[in-house]
Amino acid sequence: MSDPLDPCRAPDLVLASVRHPGEEICLDVHLRAGAVSAIIPSRRDSSALPAATRVVDLDGRYVIPGLWDEHVHMTQWALASNRLDLSGAGSAREAAAVVGAHMAGDTSAGAGNGAGAPGPIQTLVGVGFRDAIWPDLPSLDLLDGVTRGRPTALISHDLHSVWLNSAAAQQYGVPVDAGGLLREEPAFDLTRELGQLPDAVVDPWVWQAGQAAAARGVVGIVDFEMTWNPDAWLRRISGGFAALRVEAGVYPQDLDRAVAEGLRTGLSVAGAGGLLSVGPLKVLIDGSLNTRTAYCVDPYPNGGHGLLTVSEAELLALLVRARQAGFVPAVHAIGDAANQVALDAFEAAGIAGRVEHAQFVRSEDFARFGRLGVTASVQPAHALDDRDAAEANWPGRTDRSFPLRSLLAAGATLALGSDAPVAPLDPWIAMSAATARARLDGRGPWHAEQALTRQEALTSSSRGRGRLRVGDPADIAVLDGDPLTVSDAEFAAMPVAATLVAGRFTYGG
């Protein structure tokens, strides 16, 4: 394929009359060979520019480095927008009623809202339920009562559990108890199977999701889809996908394959036009708050400490292997005990890396992130989505849950993301949650002492760049408002005028 990011093919471009956030002076940003070549005071006379240079007058808008979402499940995010939405259900009975109403209005087996994996009868798939704060419990009988024998699988908002009816349990050959719930690895296995739709169906949905992300100023994602990802992305990019840079994560079950193919974190994948590179090695060591499987020091109110899904010895061996193979480890750790285990393993293996989520951290472990060079890859929107579940399950200890300020103050590097489809793939939602610690619904801030400043949030969403500088890659977002001074409501819904990757417009322009 021709290389959409080939610096030799990129035309010279001037983004004229733009401003840095917080400043009044207008500047011209010159882009050449896919990088920022100059930032100079604006001038109206373009006669001195090379004849082929394109000048785009942006009329005083604001420029920032392009934004990254550091943790997504891109296929699941694309699928979620085409499945039955259960996020508004406040109880198991309400969720069942939504399913029943959908069944009554649409009994077709075709793709579309509720589309699932192909089978003898098309499975209805719902997404987004949050049973951790429900007053009642999911049950097999409840779901069977509204589904008319059609296989039905409902995936929780955090992807760590699936609620099935009897027909789906039979169709997919999975054992369930009276609750109808699968958790952790069995849930992940079934979620993967439910996502096995034809490429011709899924790829256009991913394309749409990529375009929507570009429209929000996103220039890159770290994709932790739970499958072998490089081939899928190579196919999509070869087919014309060019909205974003993608770092494709690898899971332990595929590490031998990755090593055999000569892959390592940061390696650009041949044939992808500069858009695709190899991401981190993702290792899940505990569950989630919603399923009460996050591994915690203190017991949950209803008993148990959650699950450590990878032993400490196994984790250390994986991190040593990652170091030897050139992979940066990204360890999923939500509970405070899991974060302790992850940091112990990083220290013992002598390797830096990432902790994905870091939602609940012991006070004595904050400084270890900075000392060990471990990035906290965090999803601020979860603090608002899960505040009630956190108060219920970590009572009296939520001052150290979603602890963004504590991590940053202790020397940790923060990398912001969404964990889409757990939260929307929109960095402004994430940054708003990080800075305001509240939704715009009148409910007060939750642990406002853990908030970031807007500049800190922007820096943590742009891989530490924070401000556009000469020599940067020409991955840029152009904004209609000053992100440092607009209201909280405007910040959360920041209008993006244009997005560029390597000096080429992926949105606007």
C-alpha positions in Angstrom: 0.0 0.0 0.0 1.1 3.6 -0.4 2.2 5.0 2.9 -0.2 7.7 4.2 2.4 8.9 6.7 5.4 9.0 4.3 7.1 12.3 5.1 8.3 12.5 1.5 4.6 12.6 0.4 3.3 15.0 3.1 2.8 18.5 1.7 4.2 21.5 3.5 1.4 23.0 5.6 1.0 26.1 7.7 -1.6 26.3 10.4 -1.9 30.0 10.5 -3.3 32.3 13.2 -3.4 29.8 16.1 -2.7 30.1 19.8 -1.3 28.1 22.6 -3.8 27.5 25.4 -3.6 30.3 27.9 -1.9 32.8 25.6 -3.2 35.6 23.4 -0.4 35.9 20.8 -1.3 34.4 17.4 1.2 32.1 15.8 1.9 30.2 12.6 2.7 26.5 13.0 4.7 25.2 10.1 4.6 21.4 9.3 7.1 19.7 7.1 7.9 16.0 6.6 5.3 15.0 9.2 6.8 17.1 12.0 6.5 20.6 13.4 9.2 22.5 11.7 8.6 26.1 13.1 6.4 28.0 15.4 6.6 31.8 14.6 4.5 34.9 15.1 1.7 35.1 12.6 2.2 37.0 9.4 -0.3 37.7 6.7 2.2 37.7 3.9 2.7 34.2 2.6 4.7 35.2 -0.4 8.0 33.9 1.1 6.6 30.4 1.5 7.4 27.7 -1.1 4.8 27.6 -3.8 3.4 24.2 -2.9 2.8 25.2 0.8 -0.8 25.0 1.9 -1.9 27.7 4.4 -5.0 27.1 6.5 -6.1 30.1 8.4 -7.6 29.0 11.8 -8.7 32.4 13.0 -7.2 32.4 16.5 -8.2 28.8 17.4 -6.1 26.9 19.9 -3.6 24.1 19.1 -2.5 21.3 21.4 -0.6 18.0 20.8 -2.9 15.3 19.6 -4.6 13.2 22.2 -4.1 9.5 23.0 -6.5 7.1 24.5 -4.1 4.8 26.4 -6.5 1.9 27.0 -9.2 0.8 24.7 -10.8 -2.4 23.4 -11.5 -1.1 20.0 -13.6 -4.0 18.5 -15.7 -4.2 21.7 -16.2 -0.4 21.5 -17.3 -0.7 17.9 -19.6 -3.6 18.7 -21.1 -1.9 21.8 -22.6 0.8 19.7 -24.5 -1.8 17.7 -25.8 -3.8 20.7 -28.6 -3.4 23.2 -27.7 -0.7 25.7 -28.4 -1.6 29.4 -26.4 1.1 31.0 -29.5 2.9 32.3 -30.9 -0.1 34.1 -31.0 0.4 37.9 -31.8 -3.2 38.8 -31.8 -6.7 37.4 -35.6 -6.4 36.9 -35.1 -3.1 34.9 -32.4 -4.7 32.8 -34.7 -7.7 32.1 -37.5 -5.3 31.2 -35.3 -3.6 28.6 -34.5 -6.9 27.1 -38.2 -7.9 27.1 -39.2 -4.7 25.4 -36.5 -5.2 22.8 -37.7 -8.7 22.2 -41.3 -7.6 21.8 -40.3 -4.9 19.3 -37.6 -6.7 17.3 -37.5 -10.5 17.1 -35.4 -10.5 13.9 -32.2 -12.5 13.9 -30.3 -10.0 11.6 -27.3 -7.9 12.5 -28.0 -4.5 14.0 -28.9 -3.4 17.5 -28.3 -6.4 19.7 -26.3 -8.2 17.0 -24.2 -11.1 18.4 -22.2 -14.1 17.2 -23.7 -16.1 14.4 -25.4 -19.4 15.4 -28.5 -21.5 14.8 -30.5 -18.5 16.2 -29.0 -15.1 16.3 -27.9 -14.3 19.9 -29.2 -11.1 21.4 -26.3 -9.3 23.0 -26.7 -6.5 25.5 -24.0 -4.4 27.1 -23.3 -2.0 30.0 -25.1 -3.4 33.0 -23.8 -2.5 36.5 -25.0 -5.1 39.0 -22.6 -4.0 41.7 -25.1 -1.3 42.7 -28.3 -3.1 42.0 -30.7 -3.8 44.9 -31.5 -7.2 43.4 -29.5 -10.0 41.8 -29.4 -11.3 38.2 -30.9 -14.8 37.8 -31.3 -17.4 35.1 -35.1 -17.5 35.7 -35.5 -13.7 35.4 -33.8 -13.6 32.0 -35.4 -16.8 30.8 -38.8 -15.2 31.5 -38.4 -12.3 29.1 -36.3 -13.8 26.3 -38.8 -16.2 24.6 -36.1 -18.9 24.2 -33.9 -16.7 22.1 -30.2 -17.0 23.2 -29.3 -13.9 25.1 -26.0 -12.8 26.6 -25.6 -9.5 28.5 -22.1 -8.2 29.0 -21.3 -6.1 32.0 -19.9 -2.5 31.6 -16.5 -3.7 32.8 -16.4 -6.8 30.5 -15.7 -9.0 33.5 -19.1 -10.8 33.7 -21.7 -12.0 31.3 -25.4 -12.7 32.3 -26.8 -15.6 30.2 -30.2 -17.1 29.7 -30.6 -20.9 29.5 -30.8 -20.9 25.7 -27.4 -19.1 25.4 -25.8 -21.3 28.0 -26.9 -24.3 26.0 -25.9 -22.9 22.6 -22.4 -22.0 23.7 -21.9 -25.0 25.9 -21.1 -23.1 29.1 -22.2 -24.1 32.6 -24.1 -21.5 34.7 -25.7 -21.6 38.1 -29.0 -20.2 39.1 -27.6 -16.7 38.8 -26.8 -17.1 35.1 -23.5 -15.3 35.5 -20.1 -16.0 34.1 -17.1 -14.1 35.6 -13.5 -13.4 34.6 -11.9 -15.9 32.2 -15.1 -17.7 31.2 -16.7 -14.3 30.6 -13.8 -13.2 28.5 -13.9 -16.4 26.5 -17.6 -16.0 25.7 -17.2 -12.3 24.9 -14.5 -13.2 22.4 -16.9 -15.7 20.8 -19.7 -13.3 20.7 -17.5 -10.9 18.8 -16.7 -13.3 16.0 -18.8 -11.5 13.4 -17.7 -11.3 9.8 -14.9 -8.9 9.1 -17.1 -7.2 6.5 -19.5 -6.3 9.4 -17.1 -5.4 12.1 -14.5 -3.4 10.1 -16.9 -0.7 9.0 -18.0 -0.3 12.6 -14.4 0.1 13.7 -13.9 2.6 10.8 -16.8 4.6 12.2 -15.4 4.5 15.7 -12.0 5.6 14.5 -13.5 8.6 12.6 -15.5 9.5 15.7 -12.4 9.4 17.8 -10.5 11.6 15.4 -13.4 14.1 15.6 -12.6 14.4 19.3 -8.9 15.2 18.8 -7.6 11.6 19.2 -4.5 10.8 17.2 -3.7 7.4 18.7 -4.9 4.5 20.8 -3.4 1.6 22.7 -5.7 -1.3 21.7 -6.0 -4.1 24.3 -8.6 -6.2 22.4 -8.4 -9.7 23.8 -7.2 -11.4 20.7 -4.3 -11.4 18.2 -4.6 -7.8 17.1 -1.8 -7.0 14.6 -3.4 -8.9 11.7 -6.8 -7.4 12.2 -5.3 -3.9 12.2 -3.1 -4.6 9.2 -6.2 -5.7 7.3 -8.1 -2.6 8.3 -5.3 -0.2 7.4 -4.7 -2.0 4.1 -8.4 -1.4 3.4 -8.0 2.4 3.9 -8.3 3.0 7.7 -6.1 6.0 8.4 -7.9 7.9 11.3 -5.5 7.0 14.1 -2.2 5.6 15.1 -2.7 2.2 16.7 -0.5 0.3 19.2 -1.7 -3.2 19.3 -1.3 -5.0 22.6 -0.3 -8.6 23.0 -1.6 -11.1 25.6 0.5 -13.8 27.3 -1.2 -16.6 25.3 0.2 -15.0 22.1 3.7 -14.0 23.4 5.4 -17.0 21.9 3.9 -16.1 18.5 4.9 -12.5 18.9 8.5 -13.4 19.7 8.7 -15.9 16.9 7.6 -13.1 14.5 10.3 -10.8 15.8 7.8 -8.4 17.4 8.5 -6.1 20.4 6.9 -3.1 22.0 7.3 0.0 19.8 8.2 -1.8 16.6 6.4 -0.4 13.6 4.5 -3.1 11.7 5.6 -3.4 8.1 2.9 -2.7 5.5 0.8 -0.5 7.8 1.9 2.9 6.4 3.4 4.0 9.7 0.0 3.8 11.5 0.5 0.5 13.3 3.1 -0.5 15.9 3.3 -3.2 18.6 1.9 -2.3 22.0 2.6 -3.6 25.5 2.2 -7.1 26.9 -1.1 -7.1 28.7 -1.3 -9.2 31.9 -4.5 -9.4 33.9 -3.9 -10.3 37.5 -7.2 -9.5 39.2 -10.8 -8.8 38.4 -12.9 -5.7 38.7 -14.9 -3.7 41.3 -18.3 -4.3 39.6 -17.8 -8.1 40.0 -16.2 -7.8 43.4 -13.2 -9.7 42.1 -10.6 -6.9 42.3 -8.0 -8.3 44.7 -8.0 -6.3 47.9 -6.2 -6.2 51.2 -9.4 -5.9 53.3 -12.4 -8.1 52.7 -15.5 -7.0 50.8 -18.6 -6.3 53.0 -20.1 -9.6 51.8 -16.8 -11.5 52.4 -13.8 -12.5 50.2 -10.9 -10.5 49.0 -11.5 -10.8 45.3 -9.3 -12.9 43.0 -5.6 -13.0 42.2 -5.9 -14.6 38.7 -2.1 -14.9 38.1 0.1 -16.1 40.9 3.0 -13.9 42.1 5.5 -16.4 40.8 3.8 -16.6 37.4 3.7 -12.8 37.1 7.3 -12.4 37.9 8.2 -15.1 35.3 6.1 -13.2 32.7 7.8 -9.9 33.5 11.2 -11.4 33.2 10.2 -12.9 29.9 8.9 -9.6 28.7 12.2 -7.9 29.6 14.1 -10.5 27.6 11.8 -10.2 24.6 11.6 -6.4 24.5 8.0 -6.0 25.6 6.8 -3.4 28.0 4.5 -5.1 30.5 1.1 -3.6 31.1 -0.3 -5.2 34.3 -4.1 -4.9 35.0 -4.4 -4.3 38.7 -7.5 -2.7 40.3 -7.5 -3.7 43.9 -4.9 -2.4 46.4 -3.5 -5.9 47.0 -3.2 -6.4 43.2 -1.3 -3.2 42.9 1.0 -4.2 45.6 1.6 -7.6 43.8 2.2 -5.8 40.5 4.7 -3.3 42.0 6.5 -6.1 43.8 6.9 -8.0 40.5 8.2 -4.9 38.6 10.8 -4.4 41.3 11.9 -8.1 41.4 12.0 -8.3 37.6 14.0 -5.1 37.2 11.8 -3.7 34.5 9.6 -0.6 34.2 6.2 -0.7 32.6 2.6 0.2 33.2 -0.2 -0.6 35.7 -3.5 -0.5 34.0 -6.2 1.0 36.1 -4.5 1.5 39.5 -8.0 2.2 40.9 -7.3 1.4 44.6 -3.8 1.8 46.0 -2.2 1.4 49.4 -0.8 4.7 50.7 2.6 3.2 51.0 2.6 2.2 47.4 2.1 5.6 45.7 5.8 6.5 45.8 6.8 3.1 44.4 5.2 4.0 41.0 7.7 6.9 40.6 10.7 5.1 42.0 10.2 2.1 39.8 9.4 4.0 36.7 5.9 2.5 36.4 3.3 4.5 34.6 -0.2 4.6 36.0 -2.5 4.1 33.0 -5.8 5.4 34.5 -9.3 5.9 33.4 -10.7 8.9 35.2 -14.3 8.5 34.1 -14.5 5.3 36.1 -14.2 7.4 39.3 -17.6 8.8 38.5 -19.2 5.7 37.1 -18.0 3.6 40.1 -18.2 6.0 43.0 -21.3 4.3 44.5 -19.8 0.9 44.0 -16.5 2.1 45.6 -18.3 3.6 48.6 -20.2 0.4 49.1 -17.3 -2.1 48.7 -14.3 0.0 49.9 -16.1 1.8 52.8 -13.9 4.3 54.6 -11.1 3.9 52.2 -12.2 5.7 49.1 -9.7 8.5 49.7 -7.2 6.3 48.0 -9.4 5.1 45.2 -8.9 6.6 41.7 -6.1 8.5 43.4 -4.8 10.7 40.5 -3.4 13.5 42.6 -1.7 11.1 45.1 -0.1 9.2 42.2 1.1 12.4 40.5 2.4 14.0 43.7 4.4 10.9 44.5 6.2 11.1 41.1 4.2 8.7 39.0 3.6 9.3 35.3 -0.1 9.3 34.4 -1.5 8.1 31.1 -5.2 8.8 30.6 -7.6 6.6 28.8 -11.2 5.3 28.7 -11.1 1.5 28.7 -13.8 1.8 26.0 -16.4 0.4 25.9 -16.3 0.7 29.7 -16.4 4.5 29.2 -16.7 6.4 25.9 -13.7 6.8 23.7 -13.6 10.5 24.3 -10.6 12.1 26.0 -12.6 15.2 27.0 -14.9 13.1 29.1 -11.8 11.5 30.7 -10.1 14.8 31.3 -13.3 16.4 32.6 -13.6 13.6 35.1 -10.0 14.0 36.1 -10.3 17.7 36.7 -13.8 18.2 38.0 -14.3 14.8 39.7 -18.0 15.3 39.1 -20.6 14.9 36.4 -22.5 17.9 35.2 -25.7 16.7 36.9 -25.7 18.7 40.1 -24.1 16.0 42.2 -21.1 17.3 44.0 -17.4 16.4 43.4 -16.2 13.1 44.7 -12.9 13.3 46.5 -12.0 16.6 44.9 -8.6 16.5 46.6 -7.6 13.9 43.9 -8.3 16.2 41.0 -5.8 17.2 38.4 -5.4 20.6 36.9 -6.4 21.0 33.2 -2.8 21.3 32.1 -1.9 18.2 34.0 -4.8 16.4 32.3 -3.8 17.6 28.9 -0.2 16.5 29.4 -1.3 13.1 30.7 -3.5 12.7 27.6 -0.7 13.6 25.1 2.1 11.4 26.2 3.7 14.1 28.3 3.9 16.6 25.5 1.4 19.1 27.0 2.3 21.9 24.6 3.2 21.9 20.9 6.9 22.4 20.2 9.2 22.4 17.3 10.4 18.9 16.4 7.2 17.2 17.6 5.4 14.9 15.3 2.7 16.8 13.5 0.0 15.0 15.5 -2.2 18.0 16.5 -5.7 18.9 17.7 -7.2 22.3 16.9 -9.8 23.5 19.3 -12.5 26.2 19.2 -12.0 27.2 22.8 -9.1 27.6 25.3 -9.0 24.4 27.3 -7.4 26.2 30.2 -10.2 28.8 30.6 -13.5 27.5 29.3 -16.2 26.4 31.7 -16.3 22.9 33.0 -19.3 22.2 30.7 -17.4 23.5 27.6 -14.3 21.6 28.6 -16.2 18.3 28.8 -17.8 18.8 25.4 -14.8 20.7 23.9 -15.5 21.5 20.2 -12.6 20.2 18.0 -12.2 22.0 14.8 -9.5 19.7 13.2 -7.2 16.8 13.9 -4.0 16.0 12.1 -1.8 12.9 12.2 1.7 13.3 10.7 0.6 16.6 9.2 -2.4 15.2 7.4 -6.0 16.1 8.4 -7.9 13.1 9.8 -10.8 15.4 10.8 -11.7 18.9 9.5 -9.3 20.8 7.3 
